[in-house]
Amino acid sequence: QVQLVQSGAEVKKPGASVKVSCKASGYTFTNHAIHWVRQAPGPRLEWLGWINTGTGDTKYSRKFQGRVTITGDTSATTTYLELNSLRSEDTAVYYCARDRSLVLDVWGKGTTVTVSS
Amino acid sequence: DIVMTQSPDSLAVSLGERATINCKSSQSVLYSSDNNNYLAWYQHKPGQPPKLLIYWASTRESGVPDRFSGSGSGTEFTLTISSLQAEDVALYYCQQYYSTPLLTFGGGTKVEIK
């Protein structure tokens, strides 16, 4: 079945970087873009960015521009989210989600990232 | 960026009663060339990822119970749960995809049992 499997929880110190992975299975990887969304305590959902898995094109939220990088590995059917210069406000659950005709139809279970000194 | 505003922040409804959630966008999400509203609704339960309920403002995702319905056009939208069930307790979010791939979500509405 279609699924997105994310990497495990991370604990990082302020100023560090984190890289979260999202492995896709059950469909043709390059046919669907992947978005990254986070939920910090709040409970607002925030969109971080997107990758066209067929071309490698990316687009990022202005809020995270310069701090976030999304990459993809077609041979591994995996996308990666890297967030740099972490601060406490980046403590959140990070989700990857599949784009189906512009809506997010399949989501990973989420990766908890905790930023604490 | 298109700003999405939901109301109320939370509501408590008796089992079997109607729940109504509102969502306003800061600009129209109706695309004139195809006459579609680029608006989706998601349900989010604790410990689970969000689940797609409605897209194109009123099209129910496969497998979603028909007590969930979406309506509205342009800048004002509504998600209605016609007869609240215990399993519907969750956060609900609207999301625009008019400016895709840049997406924005509403602030969320918490639905509880009265």
Interface residues (C-beta under 8 A of the other chain):
Chain A: A33 H35 V37 Q39 P43 R44 L45 E46 W47 W50 K59 S61 R62 Y95 A97 D99 L102 V103 L104 D105 W107 G108 K109 G110
Chain B: D1 Y38 A40 Y42 H44 Q48 P49 P50 K51 L52 Y55 E61 L91 Y93 Q95 Y97 T100 P101 L102 L103 T104 F105 G107 G108 K110
